[in-house]
Amino acid sequence: MNIRRKLKAHTEIHTGPLNDILFILLLFFLIAATLANPNVIKLSAPKSKSDTKAKQTVVVSIDANKVYYVGTARVESDSALVTALRPLIQKETQDPTVVINADKTVPIDYVVAVMRVAREMGAKSVLAVDKNGQ
């Protein structure tokens, strides 16, 4: 009578190369995230020597044709600007900030109109500038 056990082959999954693949994917996504620019509207910003950082709750852009954009969505009028900004500002619980990204050829009246709307809704407004300028 043969009482010895039969040796069974154990299957193993080799996970050594998995670490390399995950590291490469992580590196790729980190580089891609830093290169992505949320402001896809081409503007030439005014120039400034100081650099102030603000948490961007909402970005309002005004292009050279005096057209408003909330994020990347085009807004046709001042009243539509109010309706587009209201839900974005209200969902922020503390210190909502409206970053105004205006072309340097836009008259100041358009920038002040956005600042007025932001103030009426209880948000701070910040003007985005090019810090490398004079």
C-alpha positions in Angstrom: 0.0 0.0 0.0 1.4 3.3 -1.1 0.6 6.0 1.5 2.8 8.8 0.1 1.1 11.9 -1.1 1.2 13.0 -4.6 3.1 16.2 -5.2 0.8 18.7 -6.9 2.0 21.5 -9.0 1.2 24.9 -7.4 0.2 27.7 -9.8 1.7 31.1 -9.1 1.1 34.5 -10.5 4.3 36.5 -11.0 3.5 40.1 -10.1 7.0 41.5 -10.4 6.4 43.2 -13.8 3.0 44.5 -12.6 4.8 47.0 -10.3 6.8 48.4 -13.3 3.7 48.8 -15.4 1.8 50.6 -12.6 4.7 52.9 -12.0 4.9 53.8 -15.7 1.1 54.4 -15.8 1.2 56.6 -12.7 4.1 58.6 -14.1 2.3 59.1 -17.4 -0.9 60.3 -15.8 1.0 62.7 -13.5 2.8 64.3 -16.5 -0.4 64.4 -18.5 -2.3 66.1 -15.7 0.2 68.9 -15.3 0.2 69.6 -19.0 -3.6 69.8 -19.3 -4.7 73.5 -19.2 -8.3 74.2 -18.2 -8.2 77.6 -19.8 -8.6 76.7 -23.5 -9.7 80.2 -24.5 -6.7 82.0 -26.0 -6.2 85.4 -24.3 -3.3 87.7 -23.7 -3.5 88.6 -20.0 -2.4 91.9 -18.6 1.1 92.0 -17.1 2.1 92.3 -13.5 5.2 91.9 -11.3 3.4 90.4 -8.3 2.1 86.9 -8.1 -1.0 86.1 -6.0 -2.4 82.6 -5.8 -6.2 82.1 -5.4 -8.3 79.0 -5.2 -10.2 78.9 -8.4 -13.8 78.2 -7.8 -15.0 79.7 -11.1 -13.0 81.0 -14.1 -14.7 83.7 -16.1 -12.9 84.6 -19.4 -13.5 87.6 -21.6 -12.0 87.4 -25.0 -10.9 90.2 -27.4 -14.4 90.1 -29.0 -15.9 91.0 -25.6 -17.6 87.6 -25.2 -17.9 86.0 -21.7 -17.0 82.4 -21.0 -17.8 80.6 -17.7 -15.2 77.8 -17.7 -15.4 76.9 -21.4 -19.1 77.6 -21.9 -20.0 80.7 -23.9 -22.3 83.2 -22.2 -24.3 85.6 -24.3 -25.3 88.4 -22.0 -24.8 89.9 -18.5 -28.1 88.3 -17.3 -27.0 84.9 -18.6 -23.7 85.5 -16.8 -25.6 85.8 -13.5 -27.6 82.6 -14.1 -24.4 80.7 -15.1 -22.4 81.8 -12.1 -25.0 81.4 -9.4 -25.0 77.5 -9.1 -21.2 77.4 -9.3 -20.7 79.9 -6.5 -23.5 78.5 -4.3 -22.1 75.0 -4.3 -18.8 76.3 -2.8 -19.1 76.2 1.0 -16.3 78.6 2.0 -14.7 81.5 0.2 -15.9 81.2 -3.3 -13.6 82.9 -5.8 -14.2 84.1 -9.3 -11.0 84.3 -11.3 -11.4 86.8 -14.2 -9.2 86.0 -17.2 -9.6 88.9 -19.5 -7.8 89.8 -22.7 -5.7 93.0 -22.3 -7.6 94.8 -25.1 -11.0 94.3 -23.3 -12.4 97.6 -21.8 -12.3 97.7 -18.0 -16.1 98.0 -18.0 -16.5 94.3 -18.8 -14.1 93.3 -16.0 -15.9 95.5 -13.5 -19.3 94.0 -14.6 -18.0 90.5 -13.7 -16.6 91.8 -10.4 -19.9 93.4 -9.5 -21.8 90.2 -10.2 -19.3 88.2 -8.1 -19.6 90.7 -5.2 -23.4 90.6 -5.3 -23.2 86.8 -5.0 -20.8 87.0 -2.0 -17.7 85.8 -3.9 -14.3 87.3 -4.1 -13.0 88.3 -7.5 -9.4 88.0 -8.7 -7.9 89.3 -11.9 -5.6 86.9 -13.6 -2.4 88.5 -15.0 0.8 87.5 -16.7 3.5 87.7 -14.0 6.4 87.8 -16.4 5.4 91.2 -17.8 6.3 94.8 -17.1 
